[in-house]
Amino acid sequence: MSNATEKEFDIVVFGATGITGKHVIGEIARVIEEEANSSLKWAVAARSADKIKKTLVEVSEFSGKDVRNVPVIEADVDNQQSLNEMASRTKVVLNCVGPFRLYGEPVVKACIENGADQVDVSGEPAFLEPMELQYNKAAEEAKVFVLGASGFDSIPCEMGVQVMRDNFQEIGRAHV
């Protein structure tokens, strides 16, 4: 986690109106409910505040968790200032805006420049590799983490490797 001073939010879910963002919102609400003493401060962000508010009503209905009053931030990958403002208010941006090769870099840049860790759900090598090459040193200097492939696209591959490893160990052929 970054060395962020006190920020308004712990996590901002960016891309909250997309399919992945909706699921993330529901999961955060579920985890907060299960952790009775949770003090997690979070918000949701996307291009349109009106669309985010409609999304929060929709997520409340399908998840059974009332998220209608979660704070809303307008931020757009075509407006770097809006991304900077979003990143400056939180410790972590959980980026759900894809395709990442088209829309991810401005978010990475905003997070590094504003002291927020960035976690994304990308599984796109065309995004992940250039971000590491271009921003690793800047992220290290800013003491922030830029974590890619932490979701849907990477889980099946990781599970496949684990299953293979387990099966090869059973027959004595794995040296892992």
N, C-alpha and C positions, 0 to 999 in steps of 0.2 A: 504494500500500500504506500502511497505517496506520503511525503512529509508535510502534507497540507495542514495549514493552520485551520482554525475553526471555520467551517463552511456551513452554509445553510442546509445542505442536504448530504446524506451519506451516499445515496445512489440516485441517478437520473436515468430512466429508461428512455433512450432516444430511438425514435421510430415506433412510438407507442401505438400508432394506428394500423400498423401492418399485422399480418397474421402471427409472426413470431412475437412482436411486441405485445399483442393481446395475451398470448399465453404467458409471457414473462410477468405481466401485470397480475394475472390471476395467481401465479405461483408465489410471487412476493406477498400478495395479500394472504394466501393460505399459510405461508411460513410465519408471517407476523401474527396471525391468529393463533397458531400453535405455540408460539413463543409468547406466553402471556405477558411477560415483562419486557417485551421488545421495545427498544427505544429508537428503532430504525427510522430515520427521516428520509423520505424519498419523494420523488416527483416524476412526472412523465413529460416527454417533450416530443414535438413533431411540428410540421409546417403550419398547421392550422389549429388554433385554440378551439374553434367550434367543432372540428372533426375529433379532436382529442376528447372533448366533453361527451360527445356522442359515443365514442369508444368506451369511455369509463362507464357509461350507463349500460352498454352492451356487455362489458366484462362483468359488471355487477350482476346482471341477469344470468349469464351462463355459469359463473363461478359460485354464485351464492354469497359472495363477499362484497360488501359495500365499499367500492372504491371511488364513488362519485365525487368525494371531496379531496382526492389526492391533488396536490398542487400541479398546475399546468404551466409549462414553459413553451413558448413558440421559438423554434429554431429550425433553420433550413440550411441544407448543405450548399446552397447557392448564395448564402449570406454568411461570410466568415465572421462578421461581427456578432451575429446571433449565436453562432457556435461558441465563440469566445465567451460571450456572456453566460451561456449555459454551463460551459466547463468551469468557469470561475466560481460558480455557485455550489459545486458539488465535489465530493472526494472521488467518486467513480462515475464514469459514463458507461452504461451498458448499451452498446451500440447495436441496434437491430435493423439498421437501414442498409438495404442492399439493392442491387448487387454492389458489393463492396469495392470491386475494381473501378466502379464508376463514382461511388459516393462516399467511400470510406476515408480517403486521405485527408479531406478537410477536417474531419472529426479528430483523427489522430493528431493533426497539427494543433488544433484548438486545445486539446487536452494537454499536450506537452507544454504549450505556451502559457497555460493557465493553471498548471499544477494539479491536474486531475488524472487519475489512472483511467485507462481506456480498456474495456473488455468488449470483444465482439464475438459474434456467432458465425463468423465467416469460415468457410472451408475452401476458399478460393486461392490457390497458389499464385495466381496473377495479381492478387492483392497482398497476400501475406509476405511473400518474399521481398517485393520492393519496399514495403513498409519497414521491414527489419533492416534492410540495407540502408535506406535513406534516413531513418529516424532513431535507430538504436542508440547512437551516441548522444543525440539531443535528449532522448528520454532518460538516459542514464545521468546526464548532467542535471536535468530537472528533477531527478529522483522520483520519476513516475514510471509506472509499468504500462506497457502497451501489450496486451494479451490477446492474441488472435486464436481462432479456431477453438473456442471454448463452448461449443454447442452442437446443434443438430448435425451439421455436416461432418464433424470430426468424431462423434461418438460411435457411429457404425464401424468405422475403420479401427478405432481403438478396441472395440469389443471383438472384432474379428481377429486382431492380433492376439488378444488375451485368450480367446478360445483355441486358436492354433497353438499357442504356447502351452496351455494346459494339456491339450491332447498329445502333443509331442512329448511332454514331460512324462505323461502316463506310460508311454511306450519306451521311455528311456532315450529319446533322441534329441532332447532339447538341452542346450547348454546355456540357458538364460538365467 
